[in-house]
Amino acid sequence: MDEDQLNTLFSNGILVDSSIKDTNISDVYGLIRSLKEKNVNFLDINTFHDLYNGEASTDSDIEIIKNYEGEISESKPPNWVNYFNDRFNRLKTILINKDRSGLSSLSNIKNMPQSSDVKSIVMVSSVSISPVKKYTILDIEDNTGSYKAIITNSNQEILEDQVVMISGRKYNDAIFVKDIIFPEIQMREKVKQEIDDSFILFLSDIHVGSKLFVNDAFERFIKWINGEIPEYSNIAKLVKFIVLNGDLIDGIGVYPDQEKELAILDLKGQYDKLYSFLDRIPKNIKLILSQGNHDATHIAEPQPKLDKTFADSLYKLKNAVFLSNPYQVNLIIGKAKINLLSYHGFSITYYANKIPKYSKMDADDIENIMKIHLKSRHIAPSHGSTQLMPLPRDYLVIEETPDIYATGHIHKTLASIYKGTVLINSSCWQYQTSYQKKYGMDPDVAKVPIVNMRDKSFQILDFLGDKVQTYKKGLKEA
């Protein structure tokens, strides 16, 4: 809304709330007529939505960078070969752009004299530890063949199926490694965007349909985002995007005896209940919905957008965008852009189980596993870390460095920063299940990470208690 429109409203006896200031009003006189017909003399964002049946125009937009459209592939050897070749070649290109000098293929290295200095880009096919000297022994391969590499003094974590650049000396038909370069994300500078404060909220693992769903806390969140709760209302009125990062419902048959903990026993009913909440969110806020392992879709990643067969009610939301898991987009306010990479986070559990020092799955562990993803430039670098579909293109490769990398799944809260990329892990909206209790998993509940698009500053709000308040656990200062 521009100043002339504001003055026109004032001159016609209409008081205007600040929540409406970013809304694009094309016909201010038509708006005034509608307000007078209803004997309304105060305009806020909710009144505007009611007048225009939920259709609100703002200067926010979403530019899709990567989104899986639902193509399928059979689990056959040729398809797996093509899949891993695509991953290797794209990560190889990233590494070549870091350092292209002196590179050799493994087939050429085999023919080089002993004690030759060598450098190659390889995929790690296996990792083992020598029982005697505790050396790390790698089986490595590229498009031309396979070889061995030995690391004698490295503290770096090397995982199966990572693509890396190694340099060292050939000796006794192996490469004794001196240096390892990972594809690694680029440093993102902290640059203030030329916009006013504009916020992104991150929700995941809502688990609507469960008896353990925290209905009161989610209701509190809905009231807060509508400006009905005073705490941090200055943030609520400036929210531009809400990212809903999978496990939107509890699903059916996901874990043993789940039906005993379900309040809604069918998938469509669970999505309908979710719609009843999301439809109350102001329509000038864009919702981005993706799915997780509890949603009505196949488990193999990438996962397509929500299926209308079960989630048809959600498709009535005029402010919602439905994307795959994972996806990458630019969130746009005016001339400002924030690059968001969103992934539900299923592979995080694998690395927590695989790497003993990350087994607690607390905020520090989640942060370090997310760093592995960014360092590897792949969301699930080890085969077996999640179920995969062998498509011609590997959608889990991270080609563009994001401003924000957002995950969920673990039911823990994290807001941190790594090389200028904000790391977000969203909490859940469900109390501890019997399955979680069996494995000693204590969830964070009803915590909402928030990022300011203007400067990538972040905080976490807690909606579980009677009052909305800040939450410090899992918050890592930049």
N, C-alpha and C positions, 0 to 999 in steps of 0.2 A: 504494500500500500504506500503510495507516495503522499507528499505533504498536501497537495491540492485535494486529494481524495479525503484525507483526514479532516481538513478544514471544511469540506463540503458536508461531511457527516456531523461535525460539531455545529455548523450553522443550521442544520436541520434538527438539532436537539438530540443527537445520538452521541452518547458517551462511548468511548472506545477503550477496550482493554489492551494491554501491551502484547497479549498472546496472539493478536490478529495482525501485528505489524508486518510480518514477513509473508502474509497471504496476498496473492495477486488477484485483485478485484477488477474485472474487466468492465463491469457495468455498475458504477456506484449509485446511480440514480434508481436503477432497478432494485438494488439492494435496499435503498431507503424506502421505496414503495412497499417492499415485502415486510420490512420491519414495522412500518406504520400500520399495515393491514393487520398485523398481529399485536399491535399496541406494545411494541418492544422499543425501549429507548436506551438499551445498553447492549453493545456488541462485543462479544468475546468469540473465541475460536469455536466453542461448542454451539453457540447460537448460529454462527455462520454455517456449520456442518448441518444443523437441523434444517436450515432454510434451503440448502442446496443438495439435500439428500445425500450427504456424505462426500460430495465432490469438491475438493479444495485444491487450488493450484498454488504451488510455491515455486521458489527458484531452485529447489533441490532436484537432483536427477541421478540416475544410475547408469553407468556405462559398463557393459559386460565385456570382460577381457577373456575369461575362460568359463565355459559352462557345458557340461555333458548333456547332450540332447537325447540320449536314450538308445543309441545304437547298441547292438548286442554282438557277442562273439562266442563261439564254442571253445571249450577247454581242450584244444588239440595241440600237439607238439609244434606244428608250423606257426600257429597263432602265438604261442608263448615265445618262440624264437623272434618273431616280428616285434612283439611287445617289448622284449628286453633290448633288441637292437635299437628301437626307437628311443628308449630311455637312455641307452649308452651314448648314442650319437648326439642327442640334444645336450646331455651333460658334458660330453666331450667338447662340444662347441663352446660352452660356458668356460671350461678350463683352458681351452686354446686362447680364448680372448684374454685370459689372465697372463699366460706365458706360453708362447708358441716356439721358443727357441730350443733347438736340439732334440726335438721329439723323435722317437723311433717306435716302430711297432714291435710287438713281442717276437714276431717271426724274424725281424732283422736283428734284434738283440741276441737271439739264439746263435746267430752266425758271427757275432762280434768276438774278438779275442778276449781271453780272461783279463781281468783288471781294467776293463773299459768302463769309463764313466757313461752312464746311461740315464735316460729319462723317458717315461712312457705314461700314457693315460690308460687306465685299466679298470676293470670291474673286479671287486674282491669276491671270489666264489666261496671261500671258506677261511676261517680264522681258527688257529689252534695255538697252544702255548707249549713250548719245549719243556719237558719235565725236568731236565737237567739244569740248563742255564736260564730258564724262564724267558727265552726269546719268544717273540710273537712271530709265528710262521703263517704267511698268507699264500693261498692259492689264488692266482690272478689270471685274468684272461682279457683279450680284446678281440676284434673281428678277425685277427690273423692266427690266433693260437693261445696257448696257456703257458704258464711259467710259475716259478716260486719266488717269493720275496721274504726276506728275514729282517725283522726290526729288533735291534739289540738294546735300544735305550730310549724308546719313545713312551711318553705318558699319554699320548693321544688315543682316544677310543676309536677303534677300527671295527666296523660292523660288516657282516656279510651283505653283499650286493651293493655296497657303496661304490660310486665311481670317483676315483681319485687320480691325481697326478703324483707319481713317485719318481724320485731321482736317487741315484746311488751308484754303486760299483758292482759290476758283474764278477762273481767269484764262485767257482764250483757249481756252475749251472743254476745259480740263483742270484737275485739282486739283493745286495746288502744295502738297506734303505738308509739314506742320510736325511731325506726330507720328504714330507707328504703335504700336498696342497689339496684342499677340499674345494668343491665348487663354490661354497660359501656365498651368502648374500652380500650385497654391497652395503656400505655404510649409508644410511639415510640421514641427511643433515636435518637438524631441528630448525626448520624455517617457519616463522609465523606467517600464516596465510592472511591475505588482506580481506578478512571477513570478521564479523562480530562473533562472539562466542556462539558455537553451534555444536550440539552434542549428539553422540552416537551411544545408544544403550545396547548392552549385550545380554541376551537371555538364552538359555538352553536347558535341556533336560527338565521340561515343565511337567511331563508325566501326568497330563490330564487323564482321568479315568481310574487312577489309583485311589484306594481308600486313604493312602498316605499323602496324597496331594495336599499342599498347604493352601487350601482355598482362601482362608482369611488373609494370608500374606499376599496372595496374588490379587485379591480384591483390593487390598491396601495399595498395591502398585498401580492398579487401574485408576483408583481415585486420585492418587498422586499425579499421574501423568495427565489427568484432567484438571489439575490445579485445585483440587478439593482438599488437599492436605498442605499445611503451611510450610513444613520443613522442606528446605531445598526447592521451594517452588520456583525460585529463580532459574534453576536448571530445567525443571519440567517444562516450562513454557518455551525453552529454546532447543528442545529435542527435535532433531530433523530425521533421524533414522533409528529404527529398532531392528537389530539383527537377532533372529530366532534360529539358533544353530543346532537344530535336530533334537530327537527324542521329544517331540512336541506332545505326544501322547504316551501312555504306558504300554499300549499294544496288547497283544494276546499271545500267550505261549512263549514268551521270550526267555523266561527262567523257570525252574521247577516250582510247581505249586503256585504260580503267579495268580491263577484265577481266585485263590482264597483272599488275595489282597486287592481285587478289582472292585470298584464301585460301579463302573460302566462296563458291560460285558461284550460290547461289540465295537468294532473299529470306527464305524460311521458315527455312532453315538459319542465316542470320545472326541472325534474331530468337531462334531456339532457343539459340544460343550466348550471346546477351545474357541470356536467362532464366537460364542456368546460373550466371551471376554474380549477378544481382539476387536470385535465390531464396536466396542466402546472406546477404543483408542482414537484420539483426534485424527481426522482424515488428512490433515496437512503433514502428518508424520508418515514417512514411507516405511513399510514393513518388508523385511527380506526373510523369506521362509525357506529353510532347507531341512533335510531329514537326517535321522540317525538310525541306529540299529533297532530301536523300538518302534519306528514308524512303519507304515504299510508299504514297504518296498523291499527289493531284494537286498541281501546283506553285502554282496560283492560290490567293491568300490571300483569306479565311481558309481554313485547312486543317482538315478534320475529325479526330477522334481516330483513333488507329491502327486499321487494318483487321484484323479478326479473321481474315480469309482468310489473311493472311501472319503475323500476330503473335499467333496463338491461344495460344501457350505463355505469353506475357506475361500474358494474362488469367487465368492460374492463380495469379498473385501475389495473396495475400489482402490485402496492405497497399498495393496500387497503385490510383491513381486516374488515369483516362485522360481528357485534355482536348484541346481544339483548339489551334491556333496562329493567332492569339494567344489568351490567356485572362486573366481577372482573378479573383482569389479573395481571401478572407480566410483566413489561417492562424491557427488559434485554439489557445491553450493556456490552459485555465481561463477566466478572464475577459479575458485579453489577446488582442488582435487585431493582426495585421500584414497590411496590404493589399499583395498582390503582383500586379504586372503582368508577364506573361511573354510574350516574343516571340522566335522563333528568331533573327531579325535579318537576313533577306535584303536588306532595303532599305538596310542600312548600306553595302554595297558600292557601290550607286548613288551615294550622296552622296560617298563617297571618290573616285569617278571624276569626279563632276560638279564638285566644289569642289576646285581644285588644292591648296589649303593643307592638305587632309585626305588627300592621296593616299598618304602613308606608311602609313596604317592602323595606326599605333602606338596605345598606350593613350590618349594625349592626343587623337588624332583620333577614336577611337571614342567617347570621353567627349563630345566636342563634337557629334558626330552624334547621340548619344543625347539630348543637350540640345536639339537641333533638334526631335526627336520630341516631347519634353515641352513645349517652347515652342509648338509648333504644335498640341499636343493631338491628334496623329495619328502613327501608327507609320510611315506611308509617305505623307507629305503631297503629294508630287509624283507625278502620274500617270506611270507608266513606271518608278517606283523599285522596283516589284515587280509581278508579274503579279496581277491582281485579278479577282474574280468580282463582277459588278454585281448584288449582292443588294439587296433593298428597304431593308436596314439596313446601314450601314457599320460592320463590327465592328472596324475599325482606329482609330476615334475613341476618344480617351482621355477619358472623361467624369469618372471619379473619379481624384483625385490619389493615386498609390500611395505606400506607404512604401518599397517596393523595386521598381525596374524592372530586370528581368533579361533579357539577350540572350545570344546565342552567335554561331555562323556564321563569325566572322572568324578563329577559332583563335588569339585573343589574350586576355590576361587583364587585367581591370580591376575594381577595387573603389574606388569614390569616392562622393561625395555632392554633390547639387545641390538647393538650396532644401529641405533636409531629407529628400529622397528619395535612398535609397541606389541607386547605379548599379552593376550587376554585368554583366560580360561574361565568360563561362566560357571556359576554354582547351579544347583538344582532347585526344584520347587516341590520336593518330596522328602518326607522323613525317611529314616533308615528302614530299608526293606529287610525281610528275613534272610534273603540271599546276601545282602551286604553285611548283615550282622554275623553270618556264618564265617565270612572272610575278614572280619574286623575292620570293615570300611565305615568310617564315620563321616557322613556328608556335611558339607556346608550348604545351608538352606536359605533361599530367598535373598541372596546377595546379588547386586547388579553392578558390574563394572561399567564405567562411563568414560568416554574419551572425548575431549574437546577438539574439534576439527581445526580450530584456529592455531593451536600450538602443540597438539598431541599430548597435552597434559592429561592425567587420568586420576580417577578416584573410584571408590566402591561404596555404594549405599546398601544398608541393611533394612529389609522390609519385614523381618520376622517378628520384631517386638511391637509394642503398642505405638511407638513413634519411629518414624524414619530417621536413621542416624548413620553416621559414617562407620565404616568397617575397616580396621587396620590389618587384620590377619590376612596374609596373602598379598598385601600391597607393598610393592618394592619401589621406593622412591627413585626417580630418574636421576 
